[in-house]
Amino acid sequence: MKSPVVQAPVSLLLAPELTASAKLIWMVFQLHAHSGPVGSALLESRSGLSRPTVLKAFAQLAAARRYSAPSATDRTPADARATVPRPASSSTPA
């Protein structure tokens, strides 16, 4: 069985404004984004980080423009409780 791989941009890994927790959350999110809505509970359990740390990490990622928040029209009733936004497109500036 093949292990999942995340290709993280070097600019993300070297970004001084992001903590190691923010970089980890970005990678965990990338691993699970293809399987549907990713909530903070999933990110907490997969990363081993606390909820406040996960939320702070997303605040840092937002400030660094490393993801785009879903709009209300992007959400379905099934994922309406998902609290964590999806990653930004790969065209994010370095």
PDB file of N, CA, C and O in Angstrom:
ATOM      1  N   MET A   1       0.834  -1.176   0.000  1.00  0.00           N
ATOM      2  CA  MET A   1       0.000   0.000   0.000  1.00  0.00           C
ATOM      3  C   MET A   1       0.882   1.242   0.000  1.00  0.00           C
ATOM      4  O   MET A   1       1.828   1.352   0.780  1.00  0.00           O
ATOM      5  N   LYS A   2       0.562   2.151  -0.866  1.00  0.00           N
ATOM      6  CA  LYS A   2       1.351   3.361  -1.007  1.00  0.00           C
ATOM      7  C   LYS A   2       1.018   4.377   0.090  1.00  0.00           C
ATOM      8  O   LYS A   2      -0.154   4.596   0.397  1.00  0.00           O
ATOM      9  N   SER A   3       2.027   4.985   0.670  1.00  0.00           N
ATOM     10  CA  SER A   3       1.809   6.015   1.673  1.00  0.00           C
ATOM     11  C   SER A   3       1.399   7.309   0.992  1.00  0.00           C
ATOM     12  O   SER A   3       1.916   7.640  -0.075  1.00  0.00           O
ATOM     13  N   PRO A   4       0.462   8.054   1.605  1.00  0.00           N
ATOM     14  CA  PRO A   4       0.067   9.329   1.009  1.00  0.00           C
ATOM     15  C   PRO A   4       1.222  10.322   1.037  1.00  0.00           C
ATOM     16  O   PRO A   4       2.051  10.312   1.946  1.00  0.00           O
ATOM     17  N   VAL A   5       1.256  11.170   0.033  1.00  0.00           N
ATOM     18  CA  VAL A   5       2.325  12.163  -0.097  1.00  0.00           C
ATOM     19  C   VAL A   5       1.704  13.540  -0.257  1.00  0.00           C
ATOM     20  O   VAL A   5       0.725  13.709  -0.984  1.00  0.00           O
ATOM     21  N   VAL A   6       2.271  14.510   0.419  1.00  0.00           N
ATOM     22  CA  VAL A   6       1.866  15.902   0.251  1.00  0.00           C
ATOM     23  C   VAL A   6       3.065  16.649  -0.294  1.00  0.00           C
ATOM     24  O   VAL A   6       4.154  16.602   0.278  1.00  0.00           O
ATOM     25  N   GLN A   7       2.861  17.332  -1.394  1.00  0.00           N
ATOM     26  CA  GLN A   7       3.931  18.149  -1.950  1.00  0.00           C
ATOM     27  C   GLN A   7       3.736  19.581  -1.453  1.00  0.00           C
ATOM     28  O   GLN A   7       2.886  20.318  -1.954  1.00  0.00           O
ATOM     29  N   ALA A   8       4.520  19.949  -0.482  1.00  0.00           N
ATOM     30  CA  ALA A   8       4.430  21.283   0.110  1.00  0.00           C
ATOM     31  C   ALA A   8       5.383  22.217  -0.616  1.00  0.00           C
ATOM     32  O   ALA A   8       6.539  21.867  -0.855  1.00  0.00           O
ATOM     33  N   PRO A   9       4.899  23.415  -0.971  1.00  0.00           N
ATOM     34  CA  PRO A   9       5.790  24.369  -1.620  1.00  0.00           C
ATOM     35  C   PRO A   9       6.904  24.807  -0.665  1.00  0.00           C
ATOM     36  O   PRO A   9       6.675  24.976   0.533  1.00  0.00           O
ATOM     37  N   VAL A  10       8.080  24.982  -1.194  1.00  0.00           N
ATOM     38  CA  VAL A  10       9.220  25.427  -0.384  1.00  0.00           C
ATOM     39  C   VAL A  10       8.901  26.755   0.286  1.00  0.00           C
ATOM     40  O   VAL A  10       9.318  26.996   1.419  1.00  0.00           O
ATOM     41  N   SER A  11       8.161  27.624  -0.413  1.00  0.00           N
ATOM     42  CA  SER A  11       7.820  28.929   0.163  1.00  0.00           C
ATOM     43  C   SER A  11       6.986  28.774   1.431  1.00  0.00           C
ATOM     44  O   SER A  11       7.100  29.589   2.346  1.00  0.00           O
ATOM     45  N   LEU A  12       6.149  27.739   1.496  1.00  0.00           N
ATOM     46  CA  LEU A  12       5.371  27.474   2.704  1.00  0.00           C
ATOM     47  C   LEU A  12       6.290  27.014   3.823  1.00  0.00           C
ATOM     48  O   LEU A  12       6.211  27.505   4.949  1.00  0.00           O
ATOM     49  N   LEU A  13       7.157  26.073   3.504  1.00  0.00           N
ATOM     50  CA  LEU A  13       8.033  25.508   4.524  1.00  0.00           C
ATOM     51  C   LEU A  13       9.010  26.533   5.092  1.00  0.00           C
ATOM     52  O   LEU A  13       9.394  26.445   6.259  1.00  0.00           O
ATOM     53  N   LEU A  14       9.411  27.499   4.276  1.00  0.00           N
ATOM     54  CA  LEU A  14      10.379  28.513   4.723  1.00  0.00           C
ATOM     55  C   LEU A  14       9.730  29.798   5.207  1.00  0.00           C
ATOM     56  O   LEU A  14      10.436  30.728   5.596  1.00  0.00           O
ATOM     57  N   ALA A  15       8.406  29.875   5.193  1.00  0.00           N
ATOM     58  CA  ALA A  15       7.702  31.103   5.593  1.00  0.00           C
ATOM     59  C   ALA A  15       7.928  31.387   7.077  1.00  0.00           C
ATOM     60  O   ALA A  15       7.462  30.628   7.927  1.00  0.00           O
ATOM     61  N   PRO A  16       8.634  32.468   7.397  1.00  0.00           N
ATOM     62  CA  PRO A  16       8.936  32.758   8.800  1.00  0.00           C
ATOM     63  C   PRO A  16       7.711  33.177   9.607  1.00  0.00           C
ATOM     64  O   PRO A  16       7.723  33.090  10.835  1.00  0.00           O
ATOM     65  N   GLU A  17       6.649  33.632   8.929  1.00  0.00           N
ATOM     66  CA  GLU A  17       5.452  34.083   9.647  1.00  0.00           C
ATOM     67  C   GLU A  17       4.555  32.919  10.078  1.00  0.00           C
ATOM     68  O   GLU A  17       3.591  33.123  10.817  1.00  0.00           O
ATOM     69  N   LEU A  18       4.864  31.705   9.624  1.00  0.00           N
ATOM     70  CA  LEU A  18       4.073  30.534   9.976  1.00  0.00           C
ATOM     71  C   LEU A  18       4.808  29.679  10.993  1.00  0.00           C
ATOM     72  O   LEU A  18       6.003  29.415  10.860  1.00  0.00           O
ATOM     73  N   THR A  19       4.075  29.254  12.007  1.00  0.00           N
ATOM     74  CA  THR A  19       4.660  28.348  12.997  1.00  0.00           C
ATOM     75  C   THR A  19       4.707  26.936  12.419  1.00  0.00           C
ATOM     76  O   THR A  19       4.098  26.650  11.388  1.00  0.00           O
ATOM     77  N   ALA A  20       5.428  26.077  13.091  1.00  0.00           N
ATOM     78  CA  ALA A  20       5.477  24.670  12.675  1.00  0.00           C
ATOM     79  C   ALA A  20       4.073  24.062  12.727  1.00  0.00           C
ATOM     80  O   ALA A  20       3.732  23.216  11.900  1.00  0.00           O
ATOM     81  N   SER A  21       3.269  24.484  13.686  1.00  0.00           N
ATOM     82  CA  SER A  21       1.892  23.978  13.791  1.00  0.00           C
ATOM     83  C   SER A  21       1.074  24.366  12.572  1.00  0.00           C
ATOM     84  O   SER A  21       0.311  23.545  12.062  1.00  0.00           O
ATOM     85  N   ALA A  22       1.212  25.586  12.095  1.00  0.00           N
ATOM     86  CA  ALA A  22       0.473  26.043  10.916  1.00  0.00           C
ATOM     87  C   ALA A  22       0.900  25.236   9.685  1.00  0.00           C
ATOM     88  O   ALA A  22       0.063  24.861   8.864  1.00  0.00           O
ATOM     89  N   LYS A  23       2.174  24.979   9.567  1.00  0.00           N
ATOM     90  CA  LYS A  23       2.671  24.197   8.427  1.00  0.00           C
ATOM     91  C   LYS A  23       2.163  22.751   8.503  1.00  0.00           C
ATOM     92  O   LYS A  23       1.798  22.166   7.484  1.00  0.00           O
ATOM     93  N   LEU A  24       2.140  22.185   9.701  1.00  0.00           N
ATOM     94  CA  LEU A  24       1.628  20.834   9.886  1.00  0.00           C
ATOM     95  C   LEU A  24       0.148  20.764   9.532  1.00  0.00           C
ATOM     96  O   LEU A  24      -0.278  19.842   8.836  1.00  0.00           O
ATOM     97  N   ILE A  25      -0.639  21.726  10.003  1.00  0.00           N
ATOM     98  CA  ILE A  25      -2.074  21.748   9.710  1.00  0.00           C
ATOM     99  C   ILE A  25      -2.299  21.865   8.208  1.00  0.00           C
ATOM    100  O   ILE A  25      -3.185  21.203   7.668  1.00  0.00           O
ATOM    101  N   TRP A  26      -1.520  22.687   7.528  1.00  0.00           N
ATOM    102  CA  TRP A  26      -1.649  22.811   6.073  1.00  0.00           C
ATOM    103  C   TRP A  26      -1.440  21.446   5.416  1.00  0.00           C
ATOM    104  O   TRP A  26      -2.187  21.066   4.514  1.00  0.00           O
ATOM    105  N   MET A  27      -0.426  20.713   5.868  1.00  0.00           N
ATOM    106  CA  MET A  27      -0.122  19.409   5.271  1.00  0.00           C
ATOM    107  C   MET A  27      -1.199  18.375   5.583  1.00  0.00           C
ATOM    108  O   MET A  27      -1.606  17.622   4.698  1.00  0.00           O
ATOM    109  N   VAL A  28      -1.663  18.330   6.821  1.00  0.00           N
ATOM    110  CA  VAL A  28      -2.719  17.383   7.194  1.00  0.00           C
ATOM    111  C   VAL A  28      -3.989  17.700   6.405  1.00  0.00           C
ATOM    112  O   VAL A  28      -4.683  16.797   5.938  1.00  0.00           O
ATOM    113  N   PHE A  29      -4.283  18.985   6.264  1.00  0.00           N
ATOM    114  CA  PHE A  29      -5.459  19.394   5.494  1.00  0.00           C
ATOM    115  C   PHE A  29      -5.340  18.914   4.048  1.00  0.00           C
ATOM    116  O   PHE A  29      -6.310  18.416   3.475  1.00  0.00           O
ATOM    117  N   GLN A  30      -4.175  19.060   3.470  1.00  0.00           N
ATOM    118  CA  GLN A  30      -3.961  18.621   2.092  1.00  0.00           C
ATOM    119  C   GLN A  30      -4.179  17.117   1.949  1.00  0.00           C
ATOM    120  O   GLN A  30      -4.706  16.665   0.933  1.00  0.00           O
ATOM    121  N   LEU A  31      -3.782  16.339   2.951  1.00  0.00           N
ATOM    122  CA  LEU A  31      -3.956  14.890   2.908  1.00  0.00           C
ATOM    123  C   LEU A  31      -5.428  14.485   2.893  1.00  0.00           C
ATOM    124  O   LEU A  31      -5.784  13.467   2.299  1.00  0.00           O
ATOM    125  N   HIS A  32      -6.289  15.278   3.547  1.00  0.00           N
ATOM    126  CA  HIS A  32      -7.682  14.891   3.720  1.00  0.00           C
ATOM    127  C   HIS A  32      -8.659  15.714   2.896  1.00  0.00           C
ATOM    128  O   HIS A  32      -9.847  15.392   2.881  1.00  0.00           O
ATOM    129  N   ALA A  33      -8.223  16.742   2.223  1.00  0.00           N
ATOM    130  CA  ALA A  33      -9.129  17.636   1.502  1.00  0.00           C
ATOM    131  C   ALA A  33      -9.884  16.924   0.388  1.00  0.00           C
ATOM    132  O   ALA A  33     -11.014  17.303   0.081  1.00  0.00           O
ATOM    133  N   HIS A  34      -9.299  15.919  -0.218  1.00  0.00           N
ATOM    134  CA  HIS A  34      -9.944  15.218  -1.330  1.00  0.00           C
ATOM    135  C   HIS A  34     -11.097  14.331  -0.885  1.00  0.00           C
ATOM    136  O   HIS A  34     -11.916  13.929  -1.711  1.00  0.00           O
ATOM    137  N   SER A  35     -11.178  14.018   0.405  1.00  0.00           N
ATOM    138  CA  SER A  35     -12.190  13.080   0.888  1.00  0.00           C
ATOM    139  C   SER A  35     -13.444  13.763   1.421  1.00  0.00           C
ATOM    140  O   SER A  35     -14.277  13.106   2.045  1.00  0.00           O
ATOM    141  N   GLY A  36     -13.598  15.056   1.193  1.00  0.00           N
ATOM    142  CA  GLY A  36     -14.793  15.768   1.639  1.00  0.00           C
ATOM    143  C   GLY A  36     -14.443  16.846   2.649  1.00  0.00           C
ATOM    144  O   GLY A  36     -13.276  17.197   2.819  1.00  0.00           O
ATOM    145  N   PRO A  37     -15.464  17.368   3.320  1.00  0.00           N
ATOM    146  CA  PRO A  37     -15.236  18.450   4.288  1.00  0.00           C
ATOM    147  C   PRO A  37     -14.270  18.017   5.390  1.00  0.00           C
ATOM    148  O   PRO A  37     -14.339  16.898   5.898  1.00  0.00           O
ATOM    149  N   VAL A  38     -13.391  18.913   5.736  1.00  0.00           N
ATOM    150  CA  VAL A  38     -12.407  18.638   6.779  1.00  0.00           C
ATOM    151  C   VAL A  38     -12.688  19.587   7.933  1.00  0.00           C
ATOM    152  O   VAL A  38     -12.531  20.801   7.800  1.00  0.00           O
ATOM    153  N   GLY A  39     -13.098  19.043   9.048  1.00  0.00           N
ATOM    154  CA  GLY A  39     -13.392  19.849  10.222  1.00  0.00           C
ATOM    155  C   GLY A  39     -12.212  19.912  11.161  1.00  0.00           C
ATOM    156  O   GLY A  39     -11.237  19.175  11.016  1.00  0.00           O
ATOM    157  N   SER A  40     -12.317  20.808  12.130  1.00  0.00           N
ATOM    158  CA  SER A  40     -11.214  20.967  13.071  1.00  0.00           C
ATOM    159  C   SER A  40     -11.010  19.707  13.911  1.00  0.00           C
ATOM    160  O   SER A  40      -9.881  19.416  14.306  1.00  0.00           O
ATOM    161  N   ALA A  41     -12.074  18.954  14.193  1.00  0.00           N
ATOM    162  CA  ALA A  41     -11.924  17.728  14.987  1.00  0.00           C
ATOM    163  C   ALA A  41     -11.029  16.717  14.268  1.00  0.00           C
ATOM    164  O   ALA A  41     -10.193  16.068  14.898  1.00  0.00           O
ATOM    165  N   LEU A  42     -11.202  16.584  12.954  1.00  0.00           N
ATOM    166  CA  LEU A  42     -10.348  15.684  12.186  1.00  0.00           C
ATOM    167  C   LEU A  42      -8.901  16.157  12.225  1.00  0.00           C
ATOM    168  O   LEU A  42      -7.985  15.359  12.423  1.00  0.00           O
ATOM    169  N   LEU A  43      -8.701  17.457  12.037  1.00  0.00           N
ATOM    170  CA  LEU A  43      -7.342  17.992  12.055  1.00  0.00           C
ATOM    171  C   LEU A  43      -6.700  17.828  13.424  1.00  0.00           C
ATOM    172  O   LEU A  43      -5.504  17.556  13.522  1.00  0.00           O
ATOM    173  N   GLU A  44      -7.490  17.992  14.482  1.00  0.00           N
ATOM    174  CA  GLU A  44      -6.965  17.801  15.835  1.00  0.00           C
ATOM    175  C   GLU A  44      -6.506  16.358  16.026  1.00  0.00           C
ATOM    176  O   GLU A  44      -5.403  16.108  16.513  1.00  0.00           O
ATOM    177  N   SER A  45      -7.360  15.414  15.640  1.00  0.00           N
ATOM    178  CA  SER A  45      -7.014  14.010  15.877  1.00  0.00           C
ATOM    179  C   SER A  45      -5.848  13.559  14.997  1.00  0.00           C
ATOM    180  O   SER A  45      -4.994  12.800  15.456  1.00  0.00           O
ATOM    181  N   ARG A  46      -5.797  14.007  13.756  1.00  0.00           N
ATOM    182  CA  ARG A  46      -4.731  13.576  12.843  1.00  0.00           C
ATOM    183  C   ARG A  46      -3.392  14.245  13.130  1.00  0.00           C
ATOM    184  O   ARG A  46      -2.337  13.660  12.884  1.00  0.00           O
ATOM    185  N   SER A  47      -3.433  15.477  13.652  1.00  0.00           N
ATOM    186  CA  SER A  47      -2.177  16.189  13.911  1.00  0.00           C
ATOM    187  C   SER A  47      -1.691  16.031  15.347  1.00  0.00           C
ATOM    188  O   SER A  47      -0.503  16.191  15.627  1.00  0.00           O
ATOM    189  N   GLY A  48      -2.613  15.716  16.255  1.00  0.00           N
ATOM    190  CA  GLY A  48      -2.252  15.640  17.671  1.00  0.00           C
ATOM    191  C   GLY A  48      -2.217  16.991  18.353  1.00  0.00           C
ATOM    192  O   GLY A  48      -1.788  17.101  19.501  1.00  0.00           O
ATOM    193  N   LEU A  49      -2.668  18.024  17.649  1.00  0.00           N
ATOM    194  CA  LEU A  49      -2.677  19.381  18.202  1.00  0.00           C
ATOM    195  C   LEU A  49      -4.026  19.675  18.854  1.00  0.00           C
ATOM    196  O   LEU A  49      -5.037  19.066  18.504  1.00  0.00           O
ATOM    197  N   SER A  50      -4.034  20.612  19.805  1.00  0.00           N
ATOM    198  CA  SER A  50      -5.279  20.992  20.466  1.00  0.00           C
ATOM    199  C   SER A  50      -6.123  21.884  19.551  1.00  0.00           C
ATOM    200  O   SER A  50      -5.613  22.463  18.591  1.00  0.00           O
ATOM    201  N   ARG A  51      -7.420  21.988  19.860  1.00  0.00           N
ATOM    202  CA  ARG A  51      -8.315  22.824  19.069  1.00  0.00           C
ATOM    203  C   ARG A  51      -7.831  24.271  19.001  1.00  0.00           C
ATOM    204  O   ARG A  51      -7.805  24.838  17.909  1.00  0.00           O
ATOM    205  N   PRO A  52      -7.442  24.901  20.130  1.00  0.00           N
ATOM    206  CA  PRO A  52      -6.955  26.282  20.034  1.00  0.00           C
ATOM    207  C   PRO A  52      -5.731  26.418  19.129  1.00  0.00           C
ATOM    208  O   PRO A  52      -5.592  27.412  18.417  1.00  0.00           O
ATOM    209  N   THR A  53      -4.852  25.428  19.157  1.00  0.00           N
ATOM    210  CA  THR A  53      -3.666  25.469  18.304  1.00  0.00           C
ATOM    211  C   THR A  53      -4.050  25.336  16.841  1.00  0.00           C
ATOM    212  O   THR A  53      -3.485  26.018  15.986  1.00  0.00           O
ATOM    213  N   VAL A  54      -5.015  24.455  16.541  1.00  0.00           N
ATOM    214  CA  VAL A  54      -5.493  24.291  15.158  1.00  0.00           C
ATOM    215  C   VAL A  54      -6.104  25.603  14.666  1.00  0.00           C
ATOM    216  O   VAL A  54      -5.831  26.036  13.547  1.00  0.00           O
ATOM    217  N   LEU A  55      -6.925  26.228  15.497  1.00  0.00           N
ATOM    218  CA  LEU A  55      -7.573  27.482  15.090  1.00  0.00           C
ATOM    219  C   LEU A  55      -6.553  28.613  14.916  1.00  0.00           C
ATOM    220  O   LEU A  55      -6.678  29.422  13.996  1.00  0.00           O
ATOM    221  N   LYS A  56      -5.554  28.674  15.785  1.00  0.00           N
ATOM    222  CA  LYS A  56      -4.493  29.679  15.627  1.00  0.00           C
ATOM    223  C   LYS A  56      -3.693  29.420  14.356  1.00  0.00           C
ATOM    224  O   LYS A  56      -3.285  30.354  13.666  1.00  0.00           O
ATOM    225  N   ALA A  57      -3.477  28.158  14.057  1.00  0.00           N
ATOM    226  CA  ALA A  57      -2.742  27.807  12.839  1.00  0.00           C
ATOM    227  C   ALA A  57      -3.511  28.291  11.612  1.00  0.00           C
ATOM    228  O   ALA A  57      -2.916  28.839  10.684  1.00  0.00           O
ATOM    229  N   PHE A  58      -4.836  28.093  11.602  1.00  0.00           N
ATOM    230  CA  PHE A  58      -5.613  28.573  10.466  1.00  0.00           C
ATOM    231  C   PHE A  58      -5.641  30.089  10.396  1.00  0.00           C
ATOM    232  O   PHE A  58      -5.702  30.650   9.302  1.00  0.00           O
ATOM    233  N   ALA A  59      -5.598  30.761  11.532  1.00  0.00           N
ATOM    234  CA  ALA A  59      -5.514  32.227  11.514  1.00  0.00           C
ATOM    235  C   ALA A  59      -4.206  32.661  10.853  1.00  0.00           C
ATOM    236  O   ALA A  59      -4.192  33.613  10.073  1.00  0.00           O
ATOM    237  N   GLN A  60      -3.119  31.972  11.157  1.00  0.00           N
ATOM    238  CA  GLN A  60      -1.834  32.288  10.523  1.00  0.00           C
ATOM    239  C   GLN A  60      -1.880  31.990   9.028  1.00  0.00           C
ATOM    240  O   GLN A  60      -1.384  32.776   8.220  1.00  0.00           O
ATOM    241  N   LEU A  61      -2.472  30.861   8.661  1.00  0.00           N
ATOM    242  CA  LEU A  61      -2.573  30.508   7.245  1.00  0.00           C
ATOM    243  C   LEU A  61      -3.436  31.511   6.488  1.00  0.00           C
ATOM    244  O   LEU A  61      -3.159  31.827   5.331  1.00  0.00           O
ATOM    245  N   ALA A  62      -4.473  32.007   7.138  1.00  0.00           N
ATOM    246  CA  ALA A  62      -5.328  33.019   6.507  1.00  0.00           C
ATOM    247  C   ALA A  62      -4.558  34.308   6.297  1.00  0.00           C
ATOM    248  O   ALA A  62      -4.633  34.915   5.228  1.00  0.00           O
ATOM    249  N   ALA A  63      -3.820  34.728   7.311  1.00  0.00           N
ATOM    250  CA  ALA A  63      -3.031  35.955   7.201  1.00  0.00           C
ATOM    251  C   ALA A  63      -1.973  35.841   6.107  1.00  0.00           C
ATOM    252  O   ALA A  63      -1.637  36.829   5.453  1.00  0.00           O
ATOM    253  N   ALA A  64      -1.455  34.637   5.915  1.00  0.00           N
ATOM    254  CA  ALA A  64      -0.435  34.405   4.895  1.00  0.00           C
ATOM    255  C   ALA A  64      -1.061  34.072   3.535  1.00  0.00           C
ATOM    256  O   ALA A  64      -0.347  33.802   2.569  1.00  0.00           O
ATOM    257  N   ARG A  65      -2.381  34.091   3.465  1.00  0.00           N
ATOM    258  CA  ARG A  65      -3.136  33.796   2.230  1.00  0.00           C
ATOM    259  C   ARG A  65      -2.822  32.408   1.688  1.00  0.00           C
ATOM    260  O   ARG A  65      -2.625  32.222   0.487  1.00  0.00           O
ATOM    261  N   ARG A  66      -2.779  31.440   2.597  1.00  0.00           N
ATOM    262  CA  ARG A  66      -2.497  30.055   2.213  1.00  0.00           C
ATOM    263  C   ARG A  66      -3.753  29.209   2.065  1.00  0.00           C
ATOM    264  O   ARG A  66      -3.651  28.017   1.774  1.00  0.00           O
ATOM    265  N   TYR A  67      -4.940  29.789   2.257  1.00  0.00           N
ATOM    266  CA  TYR A  67      -6.186  29.099   1.960  1.00  0.00           C
ATOM    267  C   TYR A  67      -7.252  30.126   1.665  1.00  0.00           C
ATOM    268  O   TYR A  67      -7.088  31.312   1.951  1.00  0.00           O
ATOM    269  N   SER A  68      -8.362  29.656   1.082  1.00  0.00           N
ATOM    270  CA  SER A  68      -9.501  30.520   0.859  1.00  0.00           C
ATOM    271  C   SER A  68     -10.681  29.964   1.636  1.00  0.00           C
ATOM    272  O   SER A  68     -10.944  28.762   1.597  1.00  0.00           O
ATOM    273  N   ALA A  69     -11.375  30.812   2.323  1.00  0.00           N
ATOM    274  CA  ALA A  69     -12.528  30.379   3.114  1.00  0.00           C
ATOM    275  C   ALA A  69     -13.689  30.044   2.188  1.00  0.00           C
ATOM    276  O   ALA A  69     -13.916  30.744   1.201  1.00  0.00           O
ATOM    277  N   PRO A  70     -14.423  28.984   2.496  1.00  0.00           N
ATOM    278  CA  PRO A  70     -15.566  28.652   1.653  1.00  0.00           C
ATOM    279  C   PRO A  70     -16.680  29.669   1.832  1.00  0.00           C
ATOM    280  O   PRO A  70     -16.901  30.171   2.934  1.00  0.00           O
ATOM    281  N   SER A  71     -17.373  29.968   0.760  1.00  0.00           N
ATOM    282  CA  SER A  71     -18.515  30.874   0.871  1.00  0.00           C
ATOM    283  C   SER A  71     -19.729  30.069   1.288  1.00  0.00           C
ATOM    284  O   SER A  71     -19.703  28.840   1.236  1.00  0.00           O
ATOM    285  N   ALA A  72     -20.786  30.738   1.698  1.00  0.00           N
ATOM    286  CA  ALA A  72     -22.005  30.060   2.123  1.00  0.00           C
ATOM    287  C   ALA A  72     -22.597  29.239   0.983  1.00  0.00           C
ATOM    288  O   ALA A  72     -23.216  28.204   1.231  1.00  0.00           O
ATOM    289  N   THR A  73     -22.420  29.672  -0.241  1.00  0.00           N
ATOM    290  CA  THR A  73     -22.976  28.938  -1.377  1.00  0.00           C
ATOM    291  C   THR A  73     -22.171  27.693  -1.709  1.00  0.00           C
ATOM    292  O   THR A  73     -22.665  26.813  -2.413  1.00  0.00           O
ATOM    293  N   ASP A  74     -20.940  27.601  -1.216  1.00  0.00           N
ATOM    294  CA  ASP A  74     -20.111  26.422  -1.456  1.00  0.00           C
ATOM    295  C   ASP A  74     -20.466  25.267  -0.526  1.00  0.00           C
ATOM    296  O   ASP A  74     -20.048  24.132  -0.756  1.00  0.00           O
ATOM    297  N   ARG A  75     -21.231  25.551   0.519  1.00  0.00           N
ATOM    298  CA  ARG A  75     -21.501  24.541   1.528  1.00  0.00           C
ATOM    299  C   ARG A  75     -22.845  23.870   1.292  1.00  0.00           C
ATOM    300  O   ARG A  75     -23.808  24.500   0.857  1.00  0.00           O
ATOM    301  N   THR A  76     -22.885  22.599   1.585  1.00  0.00           N
ATOM    302  CA  THR A  76     -24.126  21.838   1.494  1.00  0.00           C
ATOM    303  C   THR A  76     -24.617  21.585   2.916  1.00  0.00           C
ATOM    304  O   THR A  76     -23.846  21.751   3.861  1.00  0.00           O
ATOM    305  N   PRO A  77     -25.877  21.189   3.095  1.00  0.00           N
ATOM    306  CA  PRO A  77     -26.344  20.897   4.458  1.00  0.00           C
ATOM    307  C   PRO A  77     -25.480  19.854   5.163  1.00  0.00           C
ATOM    308  O   PRO A  77     -25.309  19.921   6.380  1.00  0.00           O
ATOM    309  N   ALA A  78     -24.937  18.898   4.424  1.00  0.00           N
ATOM    310  CA  ALA A  78     -24.122  17.847   5.037  1.00  0.00           C
ATOM    311  C   ALA A  78     -22.822  18.377   5.619  1.00  0.00           C
ATOM    312  O   ALA A  78     -22.327  17.839   6.609  1.00  0.00           O
ATOM    313  N   ASP A  79     -22.258  19.424   5.021  1.00  0.00           N
ATOM    314  CA  ASP A  79     -20.986  19.935   5.544  1.00  0.00           C
ATOM    315  C   ASP A  79     -21.142  21.311   6.177  1.00  0.00           C
ATOM    316  O   ASP A  79     -20.155  22.025   6.358  1.00  0.00           O
ATOM    317  N   ALA A  80     -22.361  21.687   6.512  1.00  0.00           N
ATOM    318  CA  ALA A  80     -22.607  23.019   7.073  1.00  0.00           C
ATOM    319  C   ALA A  80     -21.902  23.225   8.405  1.00  0.00           C
ATOM    320  O   ALA A  80     -21.628  24.361   8.791  1.00  0.00           O
ATOM    321  N   ARG A  81     -21.603  22.134   9.113  1.00  0.00           N
ATOM    322  CA  ARG A  81     -20.927  22.292  10.399  1.00  0.00           C
ATOM    323  C   ARG A  81     -19.406  22.301  10.271  1.00  0.00           C
ATOM    324  O   ARG A  81     -18.712  22.550  11.256  1.00  0.00           O
ATOM    325  N   ALA A  82     -18.889  22.041   9.112  1.00  0.00           N
ATOM    326  CA  ALA A  82     -17.436  22.062   8.929  1.00  0.00           C
ATOM    327  C   ALA A  82     -16.926  23.465   9.196  1.00  0.00           C
ATOM    328  O   ALA A  82     -17.451  24.429   8.637  1.00  0.00           O
ATOM    329  N   THR A  83     -15.926  23.594  10.027  1.00  0.00           N
ATOM    330  CA  THR A  83     -15.459  24.904  10.450  1.00  0.00           C
ATOM    331  C   THR A  83     -14.157  25.312   9.801  1.00  0.00           C
ATOM    332  O   THR A  83     -13.730  26.459   9.936  1.00  0.00           O
ATOM    333  N   VAL A  84     -13.528  24.408   9.110  1.00  0.00           N
ATOM    334  CA  VAL A  84     -12.204  24.690   8.571  1.00  0.00           C
ATOM    335  C   VAL A  84     -12.307  24.907   7.071  1.00  0.00           C
ATOM    336  O   VAL A  84     -12.890  24.078   6.372  1.00  0.00           O
ATOM    337  N   PRO A  85     -11.754  26.005   6.559  1.00  0.00           N
ATOM    338  CA  PRO A  85     -11.837  26.310   5.137  1.00  0.00           C
ATOM    339  C   PRO A  85     -10.951  25.411   4.281  1.00  0.00           C
ATOM    340  O   PRO A  85     -10.076  24.710   4.788  1.00  0.00           O
ATOM    341  N   ARG A  86     -11.193  25.447   2.998  1.00  0.00           N
ATOM    342  CA  ARG A  86     -10.405  24.633   2.061  1.00  0.00           C
ATOM    343  C   ARG A  86      -9.119  25.377   1.671  1.00  0.00           C
ATOM    344  O   ARG A  86      -9.032  26.594   1.833  1.00  0.00           O
ATOM    345  N   PRO A  87      -8.136  24.651   1.163  1.00  0.00           N
ATOM    346  CA  PRO A  87      -6.875  25.289   0.790  1.00  0.00           C
ATOM    347  C   PRO A  87      -7.047  26.211  -0.406  1.00  0.00           C
ATOM    348  O   PRO A  87      -7.938  26.016  -1.233  1.00  0.00           O
ATOM    349  N   ALA A  88      -6.191  27.212  -0.488  1.00  0.00           N
ATOM    350  CA  ALA A  88      -6.205  28.114  -1.629  1.00  0.00           C
ATOM    351  C   ALA A  88      -5.735  27.367  -2.866  1.00  0.00           C
ATOM    352  O   ALA A  88      -5.114  26.308  -2.770  1.00  0.00           O
ATOM    353  N   SER A  89      -6.033  27.923  -4.007  1.00  0.00           N
ATOM    354  CA  SER A  89      -5.585  27.292  -5.245  1.00  0.00           C
ATOM    355  C   SER A  89      -4.064  27.294  -5.288  1.00  0.00           C
ATOM    356  O   SER A  89      -3.404  28.038  -4.563  1.00  0.00           O
ATOM    357  N   SER A  90      -3.533  26.456  -6.141  1.00  0.00           N
ATOM    358  CA  SER A  90      -2.070  26.327  -6.233  1.00  0.00           C
ATOM    359  C   SER A  90      -1.416  27.578  -6.809  1.00  0.00           C
ATOM    360  O   SER A  90      -0.190  27.665  -6.866  1.00  0.00           O
ATOM    361  N   SER A  91      -2.221  28.541  -7.232  1.00  0.00           N
ATOM    362  CA  SER A  91      -1.658  29.763  -7.797  1.00  0.00           C
ATOM    363  C   SER A  91      -1.360  30.816  -6.739  1.00  0.00           C
ATOM    364  O   SER A  91      -1.134  31.983  -7.059  1.00  0.00           O
ATOM    365  N   THR A  92      -1.361  30.390  -5.451  1.00  0.00           N
ATOM    366  CA  THR A  92      -1.063  31.310  -4.360  1.00  0.00           C
ATOM    367  C   THR A  92       0.336  31.862  -4.530  1.00  0.00           C
ATOM    368  O   THR A  92       1.277  31.099  -4.748  1.00  0.00           O
ATOM    369  N   PRO A  93       0.496  33.205  -4.433  1.00  0.00           N
ATOM    370  CA  PRO A  93       1.826  33.789  -4.610  1.00  0.00           C
ATOM    371  C   PRO A  93       2.781  33.343  -3.527  1.00  0.00           C
ATOM    372  O   PRO A  93       2.378  33.112  -2.387  1.00  0.00           O
ATOM    373  N   ALA A  94       4.028  33.225  -3.878  1.00  0.00           N
ATOM    374  CA  ALA A  94       5.064  32.783  -2.939  1.00  0.00           C
ATOM    375  C   ALA A  94       5.403  33.848  -1.936  1.00  0.00           C
ATOM    376  O   ALA A  94       6.257  33.636  -1.075  1.00  0.00           O
TER     377      ALA A  94
END
